[in-house]
Amino acid sequence: MVRQSFANSLIVMSLLSCINDHLLNGKFNHLHKTFYALYILQPSLFSFEELQKLESKERLPLFFSVLDLRPYAKELRSITPQGATGHSREAILRSLLAAPFEGISQFTALHLRLTSDLRFRYQCGFPIDRPVPSIATFSRVFAQIVQKSVAEKLFYDLVMQCREEGIITGTTIAIDSTAIDAYEKKQPKSRCQGTGNATWGAKFDSFGNKITWFGYKIHLAVDADSELPVALEVTPAHVNDGDMAPPLLAQVNNQAKEVCKNYVMDGGYDHLKNYEIAHQYKAQAIIPLNLRNEKEPPAGYTSNGTPRCSMGFEMVYAGADGTHLKFRCPHVMGKVECPHGSAWCSSSNYGMVVKVNAHDDLRRFSLPHRDTKNWKKMYHKRTSVERCNARLKENLTANDLHVGGIQKVKTYVYLNAIVLLVSALTGKKAKPSKKTA
């Protein structure tokens, strides 16, 4: 094993030395296949985090092996045939996707890495016997990507591919937002509010402290099983979270109708319209009630929609019958000691039963019933969108903006989200197939 490893090291050193010699002599073509073959790895099963732990020389070939950028590169080709031969648009796209994977957030840094790292340059698809694209070229192509929505198209195509591969199930979708800081110069609220670009936003952390920032919000819809983004929007920081659920739900529903069964959101999305839209898509909104502005619950009910018996005790949830929630006498169920027993409300030993149609008040009533084990288990899946947000901002570069204007920022976020989808497809492809005996 040691001899083989030492031999492989000698091959790499010899090949890189040979490449440098041929660069000086202007010869390279016959080394192309040899150099590419060096990076073919044995398949293995890994997650996004495990893929990140691999060295760049190992993970990038795996990453690009599942990504066909040719149809998208065609949209970026120059329509004027005059002038010198331009740089490969596919290679530029590859490098723009490799950048967040490598922690590169600036065109300047990307240009420097391509100039100094021959292996990285080759893996991105650029010939190593020619100068790399200038910073201005990267900026110009990025502007084309923004104008033609290329990153957005690629993102949703990859979402569909992940659905077809069974990576994204889409049965439970978690929705949340996260703050990102702007690259633009900070301005007073009065000047930035109507621009459509970066604004001041505010939120409370888990300790109740108010946090303000100048920038944007990423609104994500994430598949709870795979923790992969399936839809996203970018807005100025002041936009309310609850207002962004409808467009996200619409995007998810357009991908695969009647697949999602539950939309999970935090209390910031507790608006009647969000329950109604989820119901329209034949799904259940799992959202905790925001009771800050509620003076008292409806007569005969607790705040979470549980009926009260004649003595004012909370009745006990006993399952669902279609769209109806079933509640039983708390005395019969052994939850309270009623001074009148169960006979006061019902002559049956089964005790009084109350059925509530969940569709009578989509916000108050829920299937499964609020605060039950099943409801809490479903709501716990909201952590999937928090982990996805963390990957975009901490593992990738979504919160290290070096572009200004909401359209460019949105494209930049799409490029980061694409990395997560491609990584999942890479893991799926690398998974060894199970052989039947």
HUWOLIN-V263243 format. One record per residue. N is the residue number from 1. PHI is phi in whole degrees, 0 to 359 (999 if undefined). PSI is psi in radians with two decimals (999 if undefined). D_FIRST is the distance of its C-alpha to the first C-alpha in whole Angstrom. Layout:
N | PHI | PSI | D_FIRST
N | PHI | PSI | D_FIRST
This chain:
1 | 999 | -0.75 | 0
2 | 295 | -0.73 | 4
3 | 297 | -0.72 | 5
4 | 295 | -0.73 | 5
5 | 296 | -0.72 | 6
6 | 295 | -0.66 | 9
7 | 294 | -0.72 | 10
8 | 298 | -0.67 | 11
9 | 297 | -0.71 | 12
10 | 296 | -0.66 | 14
11 | 297 | -0.80 | 15
12 | 299 | -0.82 | 17
13 | 297 | -0.71 | 18
14 | 293 | -0.70 | 20
15 | 293 | -0.77 | 21
16 | 296 | -0.66 | 23
17 | 296 | -0.70 | 24
18 | 295 | -0.68 | 25
19 | 298 | -0.79 | 27
20 | 298 | -0.68 | 29
21 | 297 | -0.75 | 30
22 | 287 | -0.48 | 31
23 | 297 | -0.70 | 33
24 | 293 | -0.57 | 35
25 | 268 | -0.05 | 36
26 | 75 | 0.39 | 37
27 | 242 | 2.38 | 34
28 | 205 | -0.51 | 32
29 | 308 | -0.76 | 32
30 | 287 | -0.18 | 30
31 | 270 | -0.18 | 27
32 | 305 | -0.90 | 28
33 | 291 | -0.63 | 26
34 | 296 | -0.79 | 23
35 | 295 | -0.69 | 22
36 | 294 | -0.72 | 23
37 | 296 | -0.44 | 20
38 | 297 | -0.45 | 18
39 | 258 | 0.20 | 19
40 | 282 | 2.07 | 19
41 | 254 | 2.78 | 17
42 | 287 | 2.40 | 16
43 | 293 | 2.53 | 19
44 | 210 | 2.86 | 20
45 | 262 | 2.26 | 23
46 | 207 | 2.82 | 24
47 | 262 | 3.14 | 27
48 | 299 | -0.75 | 29
49 | 296 | -0.70 | 27
50 | 291 | -0.62 | 24
51 | 297 | -0.65 | 24
52 | 293 | -0.50 | 25
53 | 287 | -0.37 | 23
54 | 293 | 2.67 | 20
55 | 291 | 2.71 | 20
56 | 305 | -0.69 | 23
57 | 294 | -0.36 | 21
58 | 264 | -0.72 | 19
59 | 280 | -0.59 | 22
60 | 295 | -0.77 | 25
61 | 300 | -0.66 | 24
62 | 296 | -0.76 | 24
63 | 300 | -0.83 | 27
64 | 282 | -0.25 | 29
65 | 292 | -0.36 | 28
66 | 254 | 0.15 | 30
67 | 239 | 2.00 | 33
68 | 256 | 1.83 | 36
69 | 263 | 0.04 | 38
70 | 301 | -0.78 | 40
71 | 298 | -0.56 | 43
72 | 279 | -0.56 | 43
73 | 293 | -0.53 | 42
74 | 299 | -0.59 | 45
75 | 289 | -0.24 | 48
76 | 255 | 0.00 | 47
77 | 289 | 2.56 | 48
78 | 288 | 2.45 | 50
79 | 270 | -0.07 | 54
80 | 257 | 2.03 | 55
81 | 283 | -0.16 | 53
82 | 288 | 2.78 | 55
83 | 92 | -3.10 | 53
84 | 289 | 2.80 | 49
85 | 298 | 2.20 | 46
86 | 280 | 3.01 | 45
87 | 281 | 2.63 | 42
88 | 299 | 2.13 | 40
89 | 292 | -0.55 | 41
90 | 295 | -0.72 | 38
91 | 295 | -0.68 | 36
92 | 295 | -0.73 | 38
93 | 299 | -0.75 | 38
94 | 300 | -0.77 | 34
95 | 292 | -0.61 | 34
96 | 291 | -0.48 | 37
97 | 277 | -0.57 | 35
98 | 290 | -0.49 | 32
99 | 303 | -0.95 | 34
100 | 296 | -0.55 | 35
101 | 297 | -0.57 | 31
102 | 263 | 0.11 | 30
103 | 76 | 0.42 | 33
104 | 259 | 2.15 | 35
105 | 241 | 0.00 | 39
106 | 234 | 2.55 | 41
107 | 299 | -0.62 | 41
108 | 298 | -0.82 | 41
109 | 293 | -0.63 | 38
110 | 294 | -0.75 | 36
111 | 298 | -0.73 | 38
112 | 295 | -0.74 | 36
113 | 295 | -0.75 | 33
114 | 295 | -0.60 | 33
115 | 289 | -0.69 | 34
116 | 267 | -0.33 | 32
117 | 243 | 1.76 | 29
118 | 296 | -0.69 | 28
119 | 297 | -0.83 | 25
120 | 299 | -0.72 | 27
121 | 299 | -0.78 | 30
122 | 293 | -0.72 | 28
123 | 295 | -0.51 | 27
124 | 281 | -0.18 | 31
125 | 101 | 0.15 | 32
126 | 270 | 2.46 | 34
127 | 293 | 2.43 | 34
128 | 272 | 0.02 | 32
129 | 259 | 0.23 | 35
130 | 230 | 2.68 | 38
131 | 297 | 2.62 | 39
132 | 283 | 2.81 | 38
133 | 302 | 2.59 | 41
134 | 286 | 2.90 | 43
135 | 299 | -0.68 | 44
136 | 297 | -0.64 | 47
137 | 295 | -0.77 | 46
138 | 301 | -0.76 | 43
139 | 296 | -0.70 | 46
140 | 292 | -0.75 | 48
141 | 292 | -0.67 | 46
142 | 299 | -0.68 | 46
143 | 297 | -0.63 | 49
144 | 294 | -0.72 | 49
145 | 300 | -0.70 | 47
146 | 295 | -0.85 | 49
147 | 297 | -0.67 | 52
148 | 261 | 0.10 | 51
149 | 55 | 0.65 | 49
150 | 294 | -0.77 | 46
151 | 296 | -0.67 | 44
152 | 296 | -0.76 | 46
153 | 297 | -0.77 | 46
154 | 297 | -0.73 | 42
155 | 302 | -0.89 | 42
156 | 287 | -0.49 | 44
157 | 294 | -0.69 | 43
158 | 289 | -0.60 | 39
159 | 300 | -0.79 | 41
160 | 296 | -0.67 | 43
161 | 295 | -0.71 | 39
162 | 295 | -0.61 | 38
163 | 295 | -0.79 | 41
164 | 295 | -0.57 | 40
165 | 279 | -0.11 | 37
166 | 81 | 0.16 | 38
167 | 286 | -0.78 | 36
168 | 261 | 2.08 | 39
169 | 271 | -0.69 | 42
170 | 76 | 0.19 | 45
171 | 284 | -0.56 | 47
172 | 231 | 2.17 | 47
173 | 245 | 2.22 | 47
174 | 257 | 2.40 | 47
175 | 234 | 2.36 | 49
176 | 196 | 2.99 | 49
177 | 238 | 2.84 | 49
178 | 215 | 2.57 | 48
179 | 275 | 2.49 | 49
180 | 227 | 2.50 | 48
181 | 277 | 2.48 | 49
182 | 280 | 2.70 | 51
183 | 270 | -0.23 | 50
184 | 282 | 2.85 | 54
185 | 290 | 2.36 | 56
186 | 294 | 2.45 | 58
187 | 228 | 2.76 | 61
188 | 297 | 2.72 | 64
189 | 304 | -0.70 | 64
190 | 296 | -0.44 | 68
191 | 264 | -0.47 | 66
192 | 259 | -0.20 | 63
193 | 298 | -0.68 | 64
194 | 258 | 0.21 | 65
195 | 279 | -0.42 | 62
196 | 85 | -0.04 | 60
197 | 253 | -2.60 | 57
198 | 299 | 2.42 | 56
199 | 222 | 3.09 | 58
200 | 275 | 2.34 | 58
201 | 236 | 2.77 | 57
202 | 218 | 2.53 | 57
203 | 204 | 2.92 | 56
204 | 253 | 2.34 | 56
205 | 280 | -3.08 | 52
206 | 293 | -0.27 | 52
207 | 261 | 0.08 | 54
208 | 86 | 0.14 | 57
209 | 276 | 2.43 | 56
210 | 276 | 2.24 | 57
211 | 242 | 2.31 | 55
212 | 241 | 2.63 | 56
213 | 208 | 2.78 | 54
214 | 249 | 1.99 | 55
215 | 167 | -2.24 | 53
216 | 223 | 3.07 | 52
217 | 235 | 2.39 | 51
218 | 263 | 2.13 | 48
219 | 256 | 2.05 | 49
220 | 244 | 2.45 | 47
221 | 249 | 2.13 | 47
222 | 236 | 2.39 | 44
223 | 291 | 2.08 | 42
224 | 295 | -0.49 | 42
225 | 283 | -0.80 | 40
226 | 265 | -0.23 | 37
227 | 61 | 0.58 | 38
228 | 252 | 2.50 | 38
229 | 290 | 2.40 | 41
230 | 243 | -0.25 | 44
231 | 200 | 2.60 | 47
232 | 208 | 2.69 | 47
233 | 222 | 2.64 | 50
234 | 237 | 2.26 | 51
235 | 227 | 2.85 | 54
236 | 303 | 2.74 | 56
237 | 296 | -0.44 | 55
238 | 278 | -0.17 | 59
239 | 294 | 2.33 | 59
240 | 289 | 2.39 | 59
241 | 303 | -0.77 | 56
242 | 300 | -0.46 | 58
243 | 283 | -0.26 | 60
244 | 262 | -0.09 | 56
245 | 294 | -0.77 | 55
246 | 304 | -0.84 | 58
247 | 294 | -0.58 | 56
248 | 292 | -0.75 | 52
249 | 297 | -0.65 | 54
250 | 295 | -0.72 | 55
251 | 297 | -0.77 | 52
252 | 296 | -0.77 | 50
253 | 293 | -0.56 | 53
254 | 291 | -0.45 | 53
255 | 287 | -0.84 | 49
256 | 209 | 1.73 | 50
257 | 291 | 2.45 | 53
258 | 62 | 0.52 | 54
259 | 261 | -0.81 | 50
260 | 290 | 2.31 | 50
261 | 256 | -0.48 | 52
262 | 219 | 2.35 | 52
263 | 250 | 2.06 | 52
264 | 254 | 2.18 | 51
265 | 218 | 2.79 | 52
266 | 275 | -3.09 | 53
267 | 296 | -0.31 | 57
268 | 294 | -0.28 | 57
269 | 259 | 0.23 | 57
270 | 283 | 1.29 | 60
271 | 234 | 2.45 | 63
272 | 305 | -0.67 | 65
273 | 300 | -0.57 | 64
274 | 288 | -0.62 | 60
275 | 293 | -0.72 | 61
276 | 293 | -0.70 | 63
277 | 290 | -0.71 | 61
278 | 300 | -0.74 | 58
279 | 297 | -0.67 | 61
280 | 300 | -0.60 | 61
281 | 270 | 0.27 | 58
282 | 60 | 0.69 | 58
283 | 229 | 2.94 | 56
284 | 251 | 2.29 | 56
285 | 274 | 2.11 | 56
286 | 257 | 1.68 | 55
287 | 223 | 2.24 | 56
288 | 291 | 2.51 | 57
289 | 291 | 2.34 | 61
290 | 265 | 1.79 | 62
291 | 262 | 0.22 | 65
292 | 297 | -0.61 | 66
293 | 259 | 0.15 | 69
294 | 261 | 2.09 | 70
295 | 287 | -0.82 | 73
296 | 203 | 2.68 | 73
297 | 288 | 2.91 | 72
298 | 300 | 2.65 | 74
299 | 301 | 2.30 | 77
300 | 84 | 0.10 | 75
301 | 224 | 2.71 | 72
302 | 276 | 3.05 | 69
303 | 298 | -0.57 | 67
304 | 272 | 0.13 | 64
305 | 93 | 0.24 | 67
306 | 272 | 2.21 | 67
307 | 294 | 2.67 | 71
308 | 254 | 2.55 | 73
309 | 281 | -3.06 | 75
310 | 297 | -0.47 | 79
311 | 270 | -0.01 | 79
312 | 91 | 0.07 | 76
313 | 280 | 2.62 | 73
314 | 291 | 2.28 | 70
315 | 282 | 2.88 | 69
316 | 257 | 2.23 | 66
317 | 293 | 2.29 | 64
318 | 232 | 0.53 | 64
319 | 102 | -3.09 | 62
320 | 237 | 2.56 | 63
321 | 238 | 1.62 | 65
322 | 68 | -2.07 | 64
323 | 265 | 0.09 | 64
324 | 257 | 2.34 | 67
325 | 271 | 2.36 | 65
326 | 250 | 2.28 | 67
327 | 231 | 2.48 | 68
328 | 241 | 2.89 | 70
329 | 302 | 2.19 | 72
330 | 292 | -0.44 | 70
331 | 289 | -0.78 | 73
332 | 296 | -0.61 | 72
333 | 280 | -0.03 | 68
334 | 78 | 0.33 | 69
335 | 270 | -0.51 | 68
336 | 221 | 2.87 | 71
337 | 251 | 1.67 | 74
338 | 282 | 2.29 | 77
339 | 297 | -0.41 | 81
340 | 261 | -0.04 | 82
341 | 69 | -2.79 | 79
342 | 265 | -0.27 | 78
343 | 293 | -0.44 | 82
344 | 295 | -0.55 | 83
345 | 259 | -0.48 | 81
346 | 205 | 2.47 | 80
347 | 278 | -0.17 | 82
348 | 275 | 2.54 | 79
349 | 295 | -0.34 | 77
350 | 288 | -0.37 | 74
351 | 85 | 2.96 | 75
352 | 295 | 2.44 | 76
353 | 236 | 2.35 | 73
354 | 237 | 2.26 | 73
355 | 247 | 2.35 | 71
356 | 239 | 2.23 | 70
357 | 283 | 2.02 | 69
358 | 298 | -0.39 | 66
359 | 280 | -0.16 | 67
360 | 291 | -0.55 | 70
361 | 212 | 1.63 | 68
362 | 298 | -0.49 | 65
363 | 280 | -0.75 | 64
364 | 284 | -0.69 | 65
365 | 255 | 2.61 | 64
366 | 216 | 2.59 | 61
367 | 241 | 1.89 | 59
368 | 288 | 2.87 | 57
369 | 296 | 2.53 | 60
370 | 302 | 2.52 | 59
371 | 68 | 0.10 | 58
372 | 280 | 2.97 | 57
373 | 299 | -0.72 | 53
374 | 294 | -0.70 | 52
375 | 295 | -0.79 | 54
376 | 295 | -0.66 | 52
377 | 297 | -0.71 | 49
378 | 293 | -0.76 | 49
379 | 294 | -0.53 | 50
380 | 298 | -0.39 | 47
381 | 291 | -0.16 | 45
382 | 297 | -0.38 | 46
383 | 297 | -0.32 | 43
384 | 297 | -0.67 | 41
385 | 287 | -0.54 | 43
386 | 294 | -0.70 | 43
387 | 292 | -0.65 | 39
388 | 296 | -0.76 | 39
389 | 301 | -0.73 | 41
390 | 296 | -0.69 | 39
391 | 296 | -0.73 | 36
392 | 295 | -0.65 | 38
393 | 265 | -0.55 | 40
394 | 258 | -0.75 | 37
395 | 276 | -0.52 | 34
396 | 248 | -2.66 | 35
397 | 234 | 0.45 | 38
398 | 297 | -0.44 | 41
399 | 255 | 0.40 | 43
400 | 233 | 1.15 | 42
401 | 286 | 2.45 | 45
402 | 225 | 0.48 | 46
403 | 228 | 2.65 | 48
404 | 241 | 2.69 | 52
405 | 95 | 2.44 | 54
406 | 295 | -0.59 | 53
407 | 292 | -0.73 | 52
408 | 291 | -0.69 | 49
409 | 297 | -0.74 | 48
410 | 298 | -0.75 | 48
411 | 298 | -0.72 | 46
412 | 298 | -0.71 | 44
413 | 293 | -0.70 | 43
414 | 302 | -0.74 | 43
415 | 299 | -0.70 | 40
416 | 293 | -0.75 | 38
417 | 294 | -0.60 | 39
418 | 299 | -0.64 | 37
419 | 301 | -0.70 | 34
420 | 295 | -0.74 | 34
421 | 294 | -0.77 | 35
422 | 294 | -0.65 | 33
423 | 299 | -0.68 | 30
424 | 294 | -0.72 | 31
425 | 295 | -0.62 | 31
426 | 298 | -0.79 | 28
427 | 297 | -0.66 | 27
428 | 295 | -0.75 | 29
429 | 292 | -0.62 | 27
430 | 280 | -0.20 | 24
431 | 292 | 2.19 | 25
432 | 296 | 2.35 | 24
433 | 287 | 2.47 | 27
434 | 279 | 2.14 | 28
435 | 268 | 2.24 | 28
436 | 281 | 2.47 | 31
437 | 285 | 999 | 31
